[in-house]
Amino acid sequence: MSRPPQTTEAAFPFTAYDVAVDRDSVASWNLGGDGTGFAVQLSGTVDERWMRCYTLARIHTPAFARFHLDPDKKIVWFAGRSDDNAAKIQPVLDMLAKLVTAANQAAETDAWEHWGEATV
């Protein structure tokens, strides 16, 4: 009797990066004459690889320079104008979402490359 072929699933050493901007978590505060500060929560896995990719994307793309990451609290904060409100900052949140997506893609690519090198 022959046995049917068995398959096994590969065990990946990382989780897919799915960090996202929680738009419902936007908080604001008055910065006095300097405008309004905003903070937004991130969801998903924020590890060292992801933070490095986020920082590199932020440094290399001038449009992303305003977004400051607090990895301990998993928030991003940025400054706005004194008359900005939740509706007016939606385009800013769209830009932040692009940064987060870029960091997700770069972190996942880096993880795959690292994983592939480790198994060769």
MDAnalysis code that builds the backbone (N, CA, C; Angstrom):
import MDAnalysis as mda
import numpy as np

u = mda.Universe.empty(360, n_residues=120, atom_resindex=np.repeat(np.arange(120), 3), trajectory=True)
u.add_TopologyAttr("name", ["N", "CA", "C"] * 120)
u.add_TopologyAttr("resid", np.arange(1, 121))
u.add_TopologyAttr("resname", ["MET", "SER", "ARG", "PRO", "PRO", "GLN", "THR", "THR", "GLU", "ALA", "ALA", "PHE", "PRO", "PHE", "THR", "ALA", "TYR", "ASP", "VAL", "ALA", "VAL", "ASP", "ARG", "ASP", "SER", "VAL", "ALA", "SER", "TRP", "ASN", "LEU", "GLY", "GLY", "ASP", "GLY", "THR", "GLY", "PHE", "ALA", "VAL", "GLN", "LEU", "SER", "GLY", "THR", "VAL", "ASP", "GLU", "ARG", "TRP", "MET", "ARG", "CYS", "TYR", "THR", "LEU", "ALA", "ARG", "ILE", "HIS", "THR", "PRO", "ALA", "PHE", "ALA", "ARG", "PHE", "HIS", "LEU", "ASP", "PRO", "ASP", "LYS", "LYS", "ILE", "VAL", "TRP", "PHE", "ALA", "GLY", "ARG", "SER", "ASP", "ASP", "ASN", "ALA", "ALA", "LYS", "ILE", "GLN", "PRO", "VAL", "LEU", "ASP", "MET", "LEU", "ALA", "LYS", "LEU", "VAL", "THR", "ALA", "ALA", "ASN", "GLN", "ALA", "ALA", "GLU", "THR", "ASP", "ALA", "TRP", "GLU", "HIS", "TRP", "GLY", "GLU", "ALA", "THR", "VAL"])
u.atoms.positions = np.array([
    [0.835, -1.183, 0.000],
    [0.000, 0.000, 0.000],
    [0.880, 1.246, 0.000],
    [0.517, 2.142, -0.852],
    [1.272, 3.392, -0.864],
    [0.499, 4.450, -0.081],
    [1.254, 5.310, 0.537],
    [0.643, 6.399, 1.294],
    [0.421, 7.596, 0.394],
    [-0.657, 8.341, 0.658],
    [-0.848, 9.568, -0.122],
    [0.251, 10.565, 0.231],
    [0.661, 11.399, -0.727],
    [1.704, 12.389, -0.425],
    [1.224, 13.343, 0.670],
    [2.163, 13.699, 1.530],
    [1.843, 14.634, 2.606],
    [2.448, 15.990, 2.293],
    [1.737, 17.010, 2.656],
    [2.255, 18.357, 2.487],
    [2.369, 18.990, 3.855],
    [3.287, 19.868, 3.958],
    [3.447, 20.613, 5.205],
    [3.403, 22.092, 4.880],
    [2.976, 22.846, 5.836],
    [2.948, 24.294, 5.660],
    [4.255, 24.869, 6.172],
    [4.748, 25.851, 5.463],
    [5.968, 26.530, 5.901],
    [5.656, 27.379, 7.118],
    [6.551, 27.386, 8.048],
    [6.403, 28.234, 9.235],
    [7.198, 29.513, 8.984],
    [6.520, 30.608, 8.846],
    [7.181, 31.873, 8.562],
    [7.610, 32.538, 9.864],
    [8.794, 33.106, 9.893],
    [9.323, 33.686, 11.123],
    [8.819, 35.106, 11.388],
    [7.800, 35.560, 10.673],
    [7.285, 36.901, 10.887],
    [5.809, 36.956, 10.528],
    [5.175, 37.991, 10.981],
    [3.771, 38.222, 10.659],
    [3.711, 39.240, 9.537],
    [2.752, 39.109, 8.658],
    [2.562, 40.115, 7.611],
    [2.327, 41.468, 8.290],
    [2.874, 42.484, 7.701],
    [2.728, 43.823, 8.276],
    [1.418, 44.432, 7.818],
    [0.575, 44.729, 8.783],
    [-0.760, 45.246, 8.501],
    [-1.073, 46.470, 9.360],
    [-0.056, 47.277, 9.602],
    [-0.260, 48.488, 10.401],
    [-1.226, 49.394, 9.645],
    [-2.145, 50.010, 10.387],
    [-3.143, 50.888, 9.774],
    [-3.366, 52.110, 10.665],
    [-3.866, 53.159, 10.052],
    [-4.209, 54.397, 10.761],
    [-5.642, 54.264, 11.259],
    [-5.837, 54.430, 12.562],
    [-7.176, 54.395, 13.145],
    [-7.740, 55.814, 13.092],
    [-8.418, 56.129, 12.014],
    [-8.920, 57.489, 11.786],
    [-9.902, 57.951, 12.866],
    [-10.564, 57.023, 13.518],
    [-11.519, 57.393, 14.573],
    [-10.830, 57.805, 15.872],
    [-9.522, 57.604, 15.941],
    [-8.812, 57.905, 17.185],
    [-8.176, 59.295, 17.198],
    [-8.404, 60.098, 16.188],
    [-7.752, 61.410, 16.098],
    [-8.070, 62.252, 17.330],
    [-7.018, 62.752, 17.937],
    [-7.147, 63.664, 19.077],
    [-6.409, 64.944, 18.714],
    [-6.873, 66.057, 19.239],
    [-6.215, 67.332, 18.940],
    [-5.980, 68.109, 20.227],
    [-5.039, 69.032, 20.156],
    [-4.769, 69.924, 21.266],
    [-4.231, 71.230, 20.724],
    [-4.430, 72.276, 21.477],
    [-4.028, 73.621, 21.083],
    [-2.536, 73.802, 21.335],
    [-1.824, 74.249, 20.316],
    [-0.392, 74.528, 20.450],
    [-0.134, 76.027, 20.636],
    [-1.141, 76.750, 21.076],
    [-1.006, 78.193, 21.249],
    [-0.908, 78.876, 19.902],
    [0.055, 79.752, 19.739],
    [0.238, 80.475, 18.491],
    [0.797, 79.611, 17.366],
    [1.162, 78.370, 17.686],
    [1.752, 77.486, 16.682],
    [0.731, 76.580, 15.999],
    [-0.555, 76.759, 16.269],
    [-1.578, 75.964, 15.600],
    [-2.167, 74.885, 16.480],
    [-2.488, 73.767, 15.875],
    [-3.127, 72.653, 16.557],
    [-2.290, 71.398, 16.352],
    [-2.146, 70.627, 17.417],
    [-1.463, 69.343, 17.319],
    [-2.492, 68.237, 17.163],
    [-2.144, 67.235, 16.398],
    [-3.020, 66.081, 16.203],
    [-2.248, 64.807, 16.480],
    [-2.932, 63.825, 17.020],
    [-2.348, 62.504, 17.229],
    [-3.354, 61.470, 16.757],
    [-2.839, 60.401, 16.163],
    [-3.700, 59.328, 15.673],
    [-3.056, 57.992, 16.036],
    [-3.887, 57.068, 16.454],
    [-3.428, 55.743, 16.879],
    [-3.167, 54.848, 15.676],
    [-2.168, 53.986, 15.802],
    [-1.898, 52.966, 14.802],
    [-2.355, 51.616, 15.346],
    [-2.825, 50.761, 14.463],
    [-3.144, 49.394, 14.844],
    [-2.200, 48.468, 14.087],
    [-2.011, 47.275, 14.580],
    [-1.137, 46.314, 13.909],
    [0.218, 46.199, 14.590],
    [1.102, 45.429, 13.983],
    [2.418, 45.131, 14.547],
    [3.419, 46.229, 14.222],
    [3.855, 46.934, 15.260],
    [4.880, 47.972, 15.109],
    [6.134, 47.446, 15.807],
    [7.001, 46.788, 15.021],
    [8.241, 46.263, 15.577],
    [9.422, 47.083, 15.056],
    [10.627, 46.655, 15.404],
    [11.810, 47.429, 15.013],
    [11.971, 47.511, 13.502],
    [11.702, 46.437, 12.793],
    [11.813, 46.452, 11.331],
    [10.840, 47.479, 10.752],
    [9.606, 47.442, 11.213],
    [8.595, 48.365, 10.698],
    [8.984, 49.809, 11.018],
    [9.445, 50.056, 12.247],
    [9.844, 51.421, 12.627],
    [10.983, 51.921, 11.745],
    [11.944, 51.048, 11.443],
    [13.063, 51.439, 10.580],
    [12.547, 51.805, 9.185],
    [11.641, 50.998, 8.652],
    [11.088, 51.266, 7.316],
    [10.261, 52.554, 7.314],
    [9.506, 52.774, 8.383],
    [8.723, 54.007, 8.525],
    [9.662, 55.217, 8.516],
    [10.711, 55.138, 9.321],
    [11.657, 56.254, 9.438],
    [12.340, 56.533, 8.105],
    [12.763, 55.496, 7.403],
    [13.419, 55.695, 6.103],
    [12.465, 56.322, 5.086],
    [11.224, 55.858, 5.054],
    [10.244, 56.446, 4.128],
    [9.991, 57.908, 4.489],
    [9.915, 58.187, 5.775],
    [9.669, 59.555, 6.248],
    [10.827, 60.481, 5.883],
    [12.040, 59.997, 6.024],
    [13.227, 60.808, 5.728],
    [13.365, 61.060, 4.229],
    [13.068, 60.060, 3.423],
    [13.320, 60.152, 1.981],
    [12.186, 60.791, 1.181],
    [11.057, 61.050, 1.818],
    [9.929, 61.653, 1.114],
    [9.508, 62.919, 1.863],
    [9.799, 64.087, 1.313],
    [9.495, 65.339, 2.021],
    [8.032, 65.463, 2.471],
    [7.096, 64.920, 1.716],
    [5.678, 65.028, 2.093],
    [5.367, 64.270, 3.379],
    [6.248, 63.344, 3.777],
    [6.010, 62.556, 4.988],
    [6.725, 63.122, 6.220],
    [7.516, 64.160, 6.054],
    [8.380, 64.662, 7.126],
    [7.608, 65.130, 8.358],
    [6.367, 65.519, 8.209],
    [5.615, 66.086, 9.333],
    [5.093, 65.046, 10.312],
    [5.185, 63.762, 9.966],
    [4.577, 62.696, 10.766],
    [5.593, 62.072, 11.726],
    [5.413, 62.350, 13.011],
    [6.343, 61.900, 14.048],
    [5.763, 60.677, 14.760],
    [6.517, 59.589, 14.779],
    [6.076, 58.330, 15.374],
    [6.499, 58.233, 16.827],
    [5.560, 57.870, 17.684],
    [5.860, 57.491, 19.065],
    [5.609, 55.992, 19.143],
    [6.662, 55.172, 18.974],
    [6.457, 53.725, 18.896],
    [5.955, 53.099, 20.195],
    [6.299, 53.686, 21.328],
    [5.845, 53.126, 22.602],
    [4.325, 53.213, 22.753],
    [3.762, 54.309, 22.274],
    [2.310, 54.506, 22.367],
    [1.582, 54.112, 21.090],
    [2.346, 53.770, 20.043],
    [1.797, 53.457, 18.723],
    [0.900, 54.580, 18.215],
    [1.432, 55.802, 18.316],
    [0.722, 56.963, 17.776],
    [1.649, 57.725, 16.836],
    [1.025, 58.459, 15.931],
    [1.734, 59.405, 15.080],
    [1.140, 60.765, 15.388],
    [2.007, 61.734, 15.580],
    [1.515, 63.089, 15.825],
    [2.068, 64.023, 14.757],
    [1.303, 65.091, 14.544],
    [1.678, 66.087, 13.545],
    [0.990, 67.395, 13.887],
    [1.527, 68.484, 13.369],
    [0.965, 69.812, 13.612],
    [0.063, 70.214, 12.451],
    [-0.925, 71.036, 12.774],
    [-1.825, 71.587, 11.768],
    [-2.057, 73.060, 12.045],
    [-2.939, 73.652, 11.272],
    [-3.283, 75.060, 11.474],
    [-4.278, 75.190, 12.622],
    [-4.361, 76.377, 13.182],
    [-5.255, 76.582, 14.324],
    [-6.722, 76.370, 13.971],
    [-7.100, 76.558, 12.704],
    [-8.503, 76.373, 12.332],
    [-8.787, 74.984, 11.746],
    [-7.799, 74.075, 11.782],
    [-8.020, 72.716, 11.273],
    [-8.950, 71.952, 12.209],
    [-9.823, 71.180, 11.606],
    [-10.698, 70.292, 12.369],
    [-10.620, 68.907, 11.734],
    [-11.395, 67.970, 12.257],
    [-11.326, 66.592, 11.776],
    [-11.576, 66.496, 10.267],
    [-12.516, 67.262, 9.743],
    [-12.815, 67.208, 8.309],
    [-11.659, 67.769, 7.482],
    [-11.039, 68.828, 7.956],
    [-9.961, 69.461, 7.194],
    [-8.674, 68.638, 7.179],
    [-8.506, 67.752, 8.148],
    [-7.254, 66.984, 8.166],
    [-7.366, 65.634, 7.449],
    [-8.510, 65.346, 6.844],
    [-8.643, 64.074, 6.123],
    [-7.582, 63.902, 5.034],
    [-7.266, 64.931, 4.249],
    [-6.174, 64.768, 3.266],
    [-4.820, 64.483, 3.933],
    [-4.616, 65.032, 5.118],
    [-3.377, 64.774, 5.857],
    [-3.352, 63.317, 6.309],
    [-4.500, 62.831, 6.795],
    [-4.584, 61.426, 7.196],
    [-4.414, 60.495, 5.998],
    [-4.882, 60.930, 4.826],
    [-4.664, 60.150, 3.608],
    [-3.160, 60.029, 3.316],
    [-2.433, 61.126, 3.495],
    [-0.986, 61.116, 3.269],
    [-0.302, 60.215, 4.302],
    [-0.748, 60.279, 5.555],
    [-0.201, 59.401, 6.586],
    [-0.473, 57.935, 6.239],
    [-1.659, 57.647, 5.737],
    [-1.990, 56.270, 5.343],
    [-1.047, 55.784, 4.241],
    [-0.660, 56.671, 3.333],
    [0.302, 56.302, 2.290],
    [1.663, 55.971, 2.894],
    [2.072, 56.752, 3.882],
    [3.334, 56.491, 4.571],
    [3.280, 55.137, 5.277],
    [2.196, 54.867, 5.977],
    [2.046, 53.603, 6.697],
    [2.042, 52.430, 5.715],
    [1.360, 52.582, 4.595],
    [1.343, 51.532, 3.575],
    [2.746, 51.297, 3.021],
    [3.480, 52.367, 2.778],
    [4.859, 52.239, 2.286],
    [5.733, 51.512, 3.308],
    [5.558, 51.833, 4.579],
    [6.326, 51.163, 5.634],
    [5.943, 49.687, 5.715],
    [4.654, 49.378, 5.606],
    [4.205, 47.979, 5.610],
    [4.864, 47.201, 4.475],
    [4.824, 47.763, 3.279],
    [5.373, 47.072, 2.108],
    [6.880, 46.882, 2.240],
    [7.572, 47.917, 2.686],
    [9.026, 47.831, 2.829],
    [9.408, 46.833, 3.924],
    [8.681, 46.841, 5.037],
    [8.979, 45.916, 6.133],
    [8.724, 44.479, 5.715],
    [7.650, 44.258, 4.993],
    [7.346, 42.896, 4.546],
    [8.382, 42.412, 3.531],
    [8.778, 43.281, 2.609],
    [9.818, 42.924, 1.637],
    [11.121, 42.598, 2.358],
    [11.479, 43.424, 3.322],
    [12.697, 43.196, 4.093],
    [12.624, 41.871, 4.847],
    [11.479, 41.586, 5.438],
    [11.305, 40.333, 6.180],
    [11.434, 39.125, 5.250],
    [10.810, 39.195, 4.082],
    [10.905, 38.090, 3.118],
    [12.339, 37.894, 2.668],
    [13.038, 38.989, 2.388],
    [14.431, 38.875, 1.952],
    [15.296, 38.273, 3.042],
    [15.078, 38.698, 4.263],
    [15.835, 38.169, 5.393],
    [15.517, 36.689, 5.601],
    [14.255, 36.334, 5.522],
    [13.827, 34.947, 5.702],
    [14.414, 34.067, 4.618],
    [14.401, 34.547, 3.388],
    [14.959, 33.775, 2.271],
    [16.440, 33.538, 2.425],
    [17.164, 34.549, 2.900],
    [18.608, 34.406, 3.094],
    [18.901, 33.418, 4.210],
    [18.063, 33.392, 5.231],
    [18.291, 32.518, 6.379],
    [18.069, 31.045, 6.032],
    [17.311, 30.776, 4.977],
    [16.992, 29.391, 4.664],
    [17.855, 28.823, 3.538],
    [18.707, 29.624, 2.950],
    [19.528, 29.152, 1.815],
    [20.696, 28.337, 2.318],
])
